[in-house]
Amino acid sequence: SLIVLFILPQVIGAYLSEVADLVGFYIVMALGLNVVVGFAGLLDLGYVAFFAIGAYTMAVLTTPELPLVRSVLPQMSFWMALPIAVLVALIAGVLLGVPVLKTRGDYLAIITLGFGEIIRLLVLSDALKPVLGGAQGITGVARPQLGALRLDSPQEMYYLILISILIAWFVTSRLKKSRLGRAWMAVREDEDVAAAMSINLVGYKLAAFATGATLAGLSGALFGSKLGSMVPASFNVLVSINVLAVLIVGGMGSLPGVIVGALALIGLPELLREFNEFRWWVYGVVLIVMMLYKPEGLWPETTHVRELREADAPPVSEDESDTPQPA
């Protein structure tokens, strides 16, 4: 299957490779959000903030068009800026995690949503225009370069995105099976019981936010480099909603479900782009049908399916529960 993935862009052409690149960005982001929401049960609606932080860090460090920044920092190549962009996103994830550790559910969702809006407004502000480009954005973002080869086409970027997906998949799958992953799932099921079992809620929640933010920053850095320019309109709250929808449709907490959900919700509307706004009808219909007939997702996790079945099971009356069963 890996061989098929590596020869795929040469077979499908430039346009479908462009669609595959977009799906790839969402897969990396969704694998990160899956750690936060699917593993640890922390509802994050401001996830696009980390995506934007990774993208803008890459843009600020590599563009020649910000004189104020260039007077302080030298212009970097893509490979020099990439680890810094990921690190900045990781730090932002920890900084977000610290003030929200004592919140849960709807309150956590509102706080993270506010954080995402703060980042978007900072990027748009005139006060930070010399550093972040303001509403006009930043152009001249560096492209990846391997020796004399500059990765410009969608087919060439595809391979870099595919490697990022494989790294994200490996990291999240290993974390899921580790002691850390089991602790996250305990926190997801019941925080009070997890705390009673001596699970350090502060540390494990921070680890979840940091892991998710790191993968979002990686996706954002690649996204910024591929576009070659940054505009604030690319980082609205709908990006967070779309990533969360990918998880729900694919199957919350399921790694294969992330791939299936991204193909269904990101790839399919792009393939229907020639139908203009009607393609979003397909998007809406898919969401409605899924929530009605397969709420556990297209490729659900076994634990999640069992939870849904137990929730949907009819309650047992006292008379039935007291009735002695025949030997």
Helices and strands as residue ranges (DSSP letters): H 2-33, I 34-39, H 48-62, H 67-70, H 78-100, H 105-124, H 129-132, G 134-136, E 138-139, E 145-146, E 149-150, H 154-177, H 179-189, H 191-196, H 201-227, E 229-230, G 232-235, H 237-250, H 255-262, I 263-267, H 268-271, G 273-278, H 279-293, H 302-312, H 318-322
